[in-house]
Each structure stands twice: as structure tokens, then as C-alpha cells.
Amino acid sequence: MIDARNFMYMFYGFAAAFVILVVYVVSLALRERKLSSEIDRVRRMVEREK
């Protein structure tokens, strides 16, 4: 027979994995935004030099 505690542990495991995944995706999005703004800044600097 399957114990109800096993379902709780499974739920906690999936919840932890979901939270880790969300934090990772948000950090990737923030890095992408920072890189994009840095590329735009460098592009403007190069255009000024021409």
C-alpha cells in the first residue's frame, strides 16, 4: 500500500523543483535583458565613433 507521506514527499520534491526552475528562468531573463542593454550601449558607442 502507498503511504500518504510518500505523496507529501513527492509534492515537496516537485514544488522544490518548480521553484528552482522558476528562479533559473527568471535569472536567465534578467541576464538576457542586461546583455541586450549592454549590446545596445556598445552599438551606440560604435555609431558615435563613425
Residue frames relative to the residue before (quaternion, step in Angstrom):
aa qw qx qy qz dx dy dz
M 1.0000 0.0000 0.0000 0.0000 0.00 0.00 0.00
I 0.4136 -0.7035 0.5232 0.2456 3.56 -1.05 0.79
D 0.3630 -0.7433 0.5283 0.1913 3.54 -0.85 1.06
A 0.5513 -0.6238 0.4425 0.3334 3.59 -1.06 0.73
R 0.5841 0.5803 -0.3792 0.4221 3.60 1.12 -0.54
N 0.6041 0.5606 -0.3619 0.4356 3.57 1.07 -0.66
F 0.6441 0.5077 -0.3245 0.4712 3.59 1.02 -0.73
M 0.6297 0.5202 -0.3383 0.4673 3.58 1.04 -0.71
Y 0.6533 0.4983 -0.3172 0.4737 3.60 0.95 -0.85
M 0.6400 0.5126 -0.3247 0.4713 3.56 1.02 -0.79
F 0.6365 0.5201 -0.3245 0.4681 3.58 0.97 -0.82
Y 0.6653 0.4929 -0.3090 0.4679 3.60 0.88 -0.90
G 0.6399 0.5275 -0.3237 0.4555 3.58 1.01 -0.74
F 0.6789 0.4674 -0.2910 0.4857 3.56 0.91 -0.89
A 0.6310 0.5288 -0.3360 0.4574 3.58 1.02 -0.75
A 0.6536 0.5007 -0.3111 0.4747 3.58 0.96 -0.85
A 0.6509 0.5069 -0.3179 0.4673 3.59 0.93 -0.85
F 0.6458 0.5184 -0.3191 0.4608 3.59 0.97 -0.82
V 0.6598 0.5007 -0.3120 0.4655 3.59 0.91 -0.89
I 0.6445 0.5121 -0.3201 0.4690 3.59 0.96 -0.86
L 0.6535 0.5149 -0.3101 0.4601 3.59 0.95 -0.85
V 0.6569 0.5022 -0.3136 0.4668 3.60 0.92 -0.86
V 0.6497 0.5047 -0.3214 0.4689 3.59 0.93 -0.85
Y 0.6490 0.5193 -0.3156 0.4578 3.59 0.97 -0.81
V 0.6742 0.4866 -0.2999 0.4676 3.60 0.88 -0.91
V 0.6421 0.5067 -0.3288 0.4721 3.60 0.97 -0.79
S 0.6569 0.4991 -0.3253 0.4621 3.60 0.93 -0.81
L 0.6267 0.5196 -0.3392 0.4713 3.60 1.04 -0.69
A 0.6519 0.5119 -0.3193 0.4594 3.58 0.95 -0.83
L 0.6602 0.4990 -0.3131 0.4660 3.58 0.95 -0.80
R 0.6386 0.5114 -0.3262 0.4735 3.59 1.01 -0.76
E 0.6435 0.5234 -0.3233 0.4554 3.57 0.97 -0.86
R 0.6488 0.5125 -0.3171 0.4646 3.57 0.97 -0.84
K 0.6561 0.5058 -0.3094 0.4669 3.59 0.96 -0.86
L 0.6600 0.5002 -0.3079 0.4684 3.60 0.94 -0.85
S 0.6419 0.5281 -0.3243 0.4515 3.56 0.97 -0.82
S 0.6733 0.4721 -0.3071 0.4790 3.59 0.91 -0.82
E 0.6268 0.5257 -0.3393 0.4645 3.60 1.07 -0.67
I 0.6386 0.5127 -0.3240 0.4737 3.59 0.99 -0.78
D 0.6425 0.5122 -0.3235 0.4693 3.60 0.97 -0.80
R 0.6426 0.5203 -0.3228 0.4606 3.58 0.98 -0.83
V 0.6647 0.4829 -0.3038 0.4823 3.61 0.92 -0.86
R 0.6264 0.5394 -0.3383 0.4498 3.59 0.99 -0.79
R 0.6588 0.4973 -0.3078 0.4732 3.60 0.97 -0.83
M 0.6284 0.5304 -0.3324 0.4619 3.59 1.03 -0.75
V 0.6620 0.4947 -0.3059 0.4727 3.57 0.95 -0.86
E 0.6431 0.5197 -0.3271 0.4575 3.61 0.95 -0.79
R 0.6416 0.5253 -0.3307 0.4507 3.61 1.02 -0.71
E 0.6563 0.5320 -0.3102 0.4359 3.57 1.07 -0.70
K 0.6114 0.5749 -0.3550 0.4119 3.61 1.13 -0.49
